[in-house]
Amino acid sequence: MAKRAELLVLVGEWKTARGSDRLPTVERRLKENHRPPEKRQNPARDVADRR
């Protein structure tokens, strides 16, 4: 509940500062991908390396 209260304070301050952008819904935020692209663990080998 403390996080919820903190979020309400932050949103209130944002609105007081004339924030007019629509805030994203929880569902929309969960659909967004903010993870960095995965790095390949094993680089692909050339065909010549396999012989």
Secondary structure, DSSP 8 states (H G I E B T S, - for coil): -HHHHHHHHHHHHHHHTT--S----HHHHHHS--S-----SS----GGGG-
